[in-house]
């Protein structure tokens, strides 16, 4: 099996009528020798900020001298981004080799694993064979029934900022969604929660008490912002002075505070993480498509925000950076999104909108999206492709303007390709 054949097989998997549950993943991993039992984890769930938080934690632990696995989704430009060791993506040939090993076992199961379950199993084998000291493991969706939740008690479970998303799969209320996320809380474990959502916080408090787990929260009032610009920001947090992160989103200071709280928990458990490792790790974090600056002249930013909570955070960053400059928005969304509620948050900042259809079968047509945005009272123009939309946005932003692509991580890779090729 070569790399292309491996990807074709992975992407060909479907539910085939199966029901939700961890049984398939557990069976597959058991047949593979339970590689997850040889690993230690930081398990991360939440609505927004999971990837950024995971990337910062992985970078700090690597700076501390550990071999660090990182498992995230979705990918931005290449599938291999989903499983990394020390910030290096899995090589094509090794992904092909592992997929070839796992395939006959998966195909022999009466209840075939789903695509995400298959990828999770491949990643566990990969991390175990390379003897990772710790794996930063991002939940795919929810928590309780997510295939990553087959692990034992992690070194620390992290729950990032909460918002309403995936309501069809997880439930219509914040309590429903929080209950799903709380599934990663395990008896006797440590939990770091972003907090700030009373309904979700009540669920996390109840579950940690029931499980005999310990709940830790960052103190966002201890954040003191410093220099802030397109190339990153400086902030202090309690005893930590003048920390640097190369992530421009204003919300990243809160994510970093969550990371620092998790680092305190790890230190209490004996993980050797020096102050310098923390500083160097935060400063060395790279996480694409999260308020990422792709061009300075004109300014072009890509952000994967796709729900009200995420878009609101993007809007706050744009207002802070460009208080008096109209913004050209390049947008594409999935067909099930509440366009008016989401894009209404940035409409007051807009010079105009350019709409595209992301490369996903669930995506909304550019023409329909433009019509719906037009009802918000802002000009909207459909474009035939992401590349055309980028060219048009750059042209409109030439005269002291700013362009920002947002609305779907599925189109972020195509946007980035227009700048990095």
C-alpha positions in Angstrom: 0.0 0.0 0.0 1.4 3.4 -1.0 0.4 6.8 0.5 -2.3 7.6 -2.0 -3.9 4.1 -1.5 -3.7 4.6 2.3 -5.6 7.9 2.1 -8.1 6.4 -0.3 -8.8 3.5 2.1 -9.1 5.8 5.2 -11.5 8.2 3.5 -13.6 5.4 2.1 -14.8 4.3 5.5 -18.4 5.1 6.6 -20.7 4.4 9.5 -22.4 1.5 7.7 -25.4 1.8 10.0 -23.4 1.4 13.3 -24.4 3.2 16.5 -22.3 5.5 18.6 -20.0 4.0 21.2 -16.4 3.1 22.1 -16.7 -0.6 21.5 -15.2 -0.6 17.9 -12.2 1.5 18.9 -11.6 -0.7 22.0 -11.8 -3.9 19.9 -9.5 -2.6 17.2 -6.9 -1.4 19.7 -7.1 -4.7 21.6 -6.4 -6.6 18.4 -3.4 -4.2 17.9 -2.0 -5.0 21.3 -3.4 -2.0 23.1 -0.7 0.6 22.1 -2.6 3.3 24.1 -1.8 1.4 27.3 1.9 2.2 26.8 1.3 6.0 26.5 0.5 8.9 28.8 -1.9 11.6 27.7 -3.1 15.1 28.0 -6.7 14.9 26.8 -8.4 18.1 25.4 -12.1 18.7 24.7 -14.1 21.9 24.3 -15.8 24.0 21.6 -13.1 26.5 20.7 -9.4 26.8 21.3 -8.7 23.0 21.5 -6.1 23.1 18.7 -4.3 26.2 19.9 -4.2 24.9 23.5 -2.9 21.5 22.3 -0.2 23.2 20.1 1.0 25.3 23.0 1.1 22.4 25.4 3.0 20.2 22.9 5.5 22.9 22.2 6.2 23.5 25.9 6.6 19.8 26.6 9.0 19.4 23.7 11.0 22.4 24.9 11.2 20.6 28.3 13.0 17.7 26.5 10.1 15.2 26.1 9.2 13.3 23.0 5.7 14.6 22.4 2.9 13.2 20.2 0.2 15.5 19.0 -3.2 14.3 17.6 -5.5 16.9 16.2 -8.3 17.4 13.6 -9.2 18.5 11.1 -6.0 19.0 9.0 -5.5 22.2 7.2 -3.2 21.4 4.2 -2.2 17.8 4.5 -3.7 14.8 6.2 -0.4 14.0 7.9 -0.8 17.1 10.1 -3.3 15.1 12.2 -0.5 13.1 13.9 2.8 14.6 14.7 5.8 13.9 16.9 7.9 16.9 18.1 6.1 19.1 15.5 7.0 16.8 12.6 4.1 15.2 10.7 4.0 11.5 10.2 6.0 10.6 7.0 4.0 9.4 4.0 5.6 6.0 3.8 5.0 5.3 7.5 1.4 6.3 7.3 1.0 3.9 4.4 2.8 1.1 6.3 0.7 1.5 9.4 -2.5 1.7 7.4 -1.6 -1.5 5.6 -1.1 -3.2 9.0 -4.3 -2.0 10.5 -6.5 -2.5 7.5 -6.9 -6.3 7.6 -7.7 -6.2 11.3 -10.3 -3.4 10.8 -11.8 -5.2 7.8 -12.1 -8.4 9.8 -14.3 -6.8 12.5 -18.0 -7.6 12.4 -18.7 -3.9 13.2 -16.3 -2.0 11.1 -14.7 1.1 12.7 -15.5 4.6 11.4 -13.0 6.8 9.6 -12.1 8.7 12.8 -11.9 5.5 14.9 -9.5 4.1 12.3 -7.3 7.2 12.3 -7.2 7.2 16.1 -6.0 3.6 16.1 -3.3 4.3 13.5 -2.1 7.3 15.6 -1.9 5.2 18.8 0.3 2.7 17.1 2.4 5.4 15.6 3.0 7.2 19.0 3.6 3.9 20.9 6.2 2.7 18.3 8.1 5.9 18.6 8.0 5.7 22.4 6.4 9.1 23.0 6.8 10.3 26.5 3.4 12.0 26.4 0.7 12.5 23.8 -1.5 15.7 23.5 -4.8 14.2 22.4 -7.5 16.4 20.9 -11.1 15.1 21.0 -12.7 14.8 17.6 -16.3 15.7 18.7 -17.9 15.7 22.1 -15.9 13.6 24.5 -17.9 10.8 26.2 -18.3 8.7 23.0 -15.4 10.1 21.0 -12.9 7.4 20.0 -10.1 9.2 21.8 -11.9 8.5 25.1 -10.7 4.9 25.2 -7.6 6.0 27.2 -7.2 5.5 30.9 -6.9 8.5 33.3 -4.8 11.1 31.6 -2.1 13.2 33.2 -4.6 16.1 32.9 -7.9 16.6 31.1 -8.4 20.1 29.6 -11.7 21.5 28.7 -11.4 24.7 26.6 -13.9 27.5 25.9 -17.5 26.3 25.6 -20.1 27.3 23.1 -23.0 25.9 21.1 -21.7 23.8 18.2 -22.5 20.3 16.9 -25.9 20.6 18.4 -27.3 17.9 16.1 -24.9 15.4 17.4 -24.4 16.4 21.0 -27.8 18.0 21.9 -29.6 21.3 21.7 -28.6 22.8 25.1 -25.4 23.9 26.7 -26.0 21.3 29.4 -26.2 18.6 26.8 -23.0 19.7 25.1 -21.1 20.1 28.4 -22.2 16.6 29.5 -20.7 15.2 26.3 -17.4 17.1 26.9 -17.4 16.1 30.6 -17.1 12.5 29.4 -13.3 12.9 29.4 -13.3 13.5 33.1 -12.2 10.3 34.8 -12.2 9.1 38.4 -9.4 10.6 40.5 -8.1 12.7 37.6 -7.2 16.3 37.3 -9.2 18.6 35.1 -8.4 22.1 33.9 -11.5 24.0 32.7 -11.5 27.3 30.8 -14.7 28.3 32.6 -16.8 31.4 32.1 -20.0 29.5 30.9 -22.2 29.1 34.0 -24.4 26.3 32.6 -21.4 24.3 31.4 -19.4 25.1 34.6 -22.2 23.6 36.7 -22.0 20.3 34.7 -18.2 20.1 35.1 -18.3 20.8 38.8 -20.9 18.1 39.3 -19.1 15.5 37.2 -15.7 16.2 38.9 -17.3 15.8 42.3 -19.0 12.6 41.3 -15.8 11.2 39.9 -13.6 12.3 42.8 -11.6 14.3 40.3 -9.9 17.7 41.0 -11.0 20.8 39.1 -8.5 23.6 38.3 -9.4 26.9 36.7 -7.2 29.7 35.3 -7.6 33.2 36.8 -8.2 35.4 33.7 -8.2 38.5 36.0 -4.5 37.9 36.4 -3.8 38.4 32.7 -2.0 41.7 32.0 -1.8 42.4 28.2 1.4 43.9 26.8 2.5 44.6 23.3 0.1 43.3 20.7 0.5 43.2 16.9 0.2 41.1 13.8 3.2 39.0 14.7 2.1 38.0 18.1 1.7 39.4 21.6 3.3 39.8 25.0 1.4 39.4 28.3 1.9 38.6 32.0 0.0 36.1 34.0 0.4 36.2 37.8 4.0 35.4 38.6 4.8 34.9 34.9 6.0 38.2 33.4 6.3 39.2 29.8 5.5 35.9 28.1 5.5 35.9 24.3 3.2 34.0 22.0 3.4 34.3 18.2 -0.3 34.0 17.9 -2.2 37.2 17.0 -5.7 36.4 18.2 -6.5 38.4 21.4 -8.2 35.3 22.8 -4.9 33.4 22.8 -3.9 35.0 26.1 -6.8 33.1 27.7 -5.8 29.9 26.0 -2.2 30.4 27.2 -3.5 30.9 30.8 -5.3 27.5 30.5 -1.9 26.0 29.3 -0.1 27.5 32.2 -2.7 26.1 34.6 -2.2 22.6 33.1 1.6 23.0 33.3 1.2 23.6 37.1 -0.8 20.3 37.3 1.9 18.4 35.4 4.7 19.9 37.6 2.8 18.7 40.7 2.8 15.2 39.2 6.6 15.2 38.7 6.9 16.3 35.1 10.2 18.3 34.8 9.2 21.5 33.0 11.5 24.5 33.6 10.4 28.1 33.5 12.6 28.5 30.4 10.9 25.6 28.7 7.6 27.3 29.3 8.8 30.5 27.8 10.5 28.9 24.9 7.6 26.6 24.2 5.0 29.3 24.2 7.2 31.5 22.0 7.8 28.6 19.6 4.2 27.6 19.1 3.0 27.4 15.5 -0.7 26.8 14.8 -2.0 27.5 11.3 -5.3 29.1 10.3 -6.1 30.5 13.7 -6.0 34.2 13.2 -2.9 33.5 11.0 -1.4 36.5 9.2 -0.6 35.4 5.6 0.3 38.8 4.2 1.2 42.2 5.6 0.8 44.3 2.5 -2.1 44.2 2.2 -3.0 42.5 5.5 -4.6 39.2 4.9 -5.7 37.0 7.8 -7.2 33.5 7.8 -9.2 32.3 10.8 -11.0 29.0 11.1 -13.8 30.4 13.3 -17.1 28.7 12.4 -19.5 29.2 15.3 -20.7 32.3 17.2 -18.3 32.0 20.0 -15.3 31.6 17.6 -16.4 34.4 15.3 -17.0 36.8 18.2 -13.4 36.2 19.3 -12.2 36.9 15.8 -14.2 40.1 15.7 -12.7 41.2 19.0 -9.2 40.7 17.6 -9.9 42.6 14.4 -11.4 45.5 16.3 -8.4 45.6 18.5 -5.9 45.5 15.7 -7.8 47.6 13.1 -10.2 49.9 15.0 -10.8 52.3 12.0 -10.2 50.2 8.9 -13.0 48.5 7.0 -12.4 44.8 6.3 -13.0 42.7 3.2 -14.3 39.3 4.4 -13.9 36.2 2.4 -16.3 33.6 3.8 -17.5 30.1 3.2 -19.7 28.0 5.5 -21.3 24.7 5.9 -25.0 24.5 4.8 -26.3 23.9 8.3 -24.8 27.1 9.8 -26.9 30.0 11.0 -25.4 32.5 8.7 -27.2 35.5 10.0 -26.2 34.8 13.6 -22.6 34.0 12.8 -21.7 36.6 10.2 -23.9 39.3 11.8 -21.1 39.5 14.4 -18.6 40.8 11.9 -21.0 42.6 9.6 -20.5 46.0 11.4 -16.7 45.7 10.6 -17.2 44.9 6.9 -16.5 46.9 3.8 -18.0 43.9 1.9 -18.2 40.2 1.8 -16.9 37.8 -0.8 -18.5 34.3 -0.7 -17.1 31.0 -1.8 -18.1 27.3 -1.5 -15.6 25.4 0.6 -14.5 22.0 -0.9 -16.8 20.0 1.2 -20.1 18.2 0.3 -21.8 19.9 3.2 -20.8 23.4 2.1 -23.3 26.1 1.2 -23.3 27.5 -2.3 -21.5 30.8 -2.8 -24.6 32.4 -4.4 -26.9 31.4 -1.6 -24.5 32.6 1.0 -24.2 36.0 -0.8 -27.9 36.4 -0.9 -28.3 35.7 2.8 -25.5 38.1 3.7 -27.1 40.7 1.6 -30.0 40.7 4.0 -27.6 41.9 6.7 -27.3 45.2 4.7 -23.7 44.6 3.6 -22.6 44.1 -0.1 -21.8 40.5 -0.9 -20.3 39.1 -4.1 -20.1 35.4 -4.9 -16.8 34.0 -6.4 -16.3 30.9 -8.5 -13.4 29.5 -6.3 -11.4 30.1 -3.2 -8.4 31.2 -5.4 -10.6 33.8 -7.2 -12.0 35.0 -3.8 -8.4 35.5 -2.5 -7.4 37.5 -5.6 -10.5 39.6 -5.4 -10.0 40.2 -1.6 -6.4 41.3 -2.1 -7.5 43.7 -4.9 -10.2 45.3 -2.7 -7.8 45.6 0.2 -5.0 47.2 -1.6 -5.8 50.8 -0.5 -5.0 50.7 3.2 -7.4 47.8 3.7 -7.6 44.5 5.5 -8.8 41.1 4.3 -9.9 38.3 6.5 -11.0 34.8 5.4 -13.2 33.0 7.9 -16.1 30.6 8.3 -14.7 27.2 7.8 -11.5 25.3 8.6 -12.3 23.3 5.5 -11.4 26.2 3.2 -8.5 27.5 5.3 -6.0 25.1 3.6 -7.1 26.3 0.1 -6.7 29.9 1.3 -3.2 29.2 2.7 -2.2 27.5 -0.5 -2.7 30.8 -2.4 0.1 32.3 -0.4 2.5 29.4 0.3 2.8 27.9 -3.1 
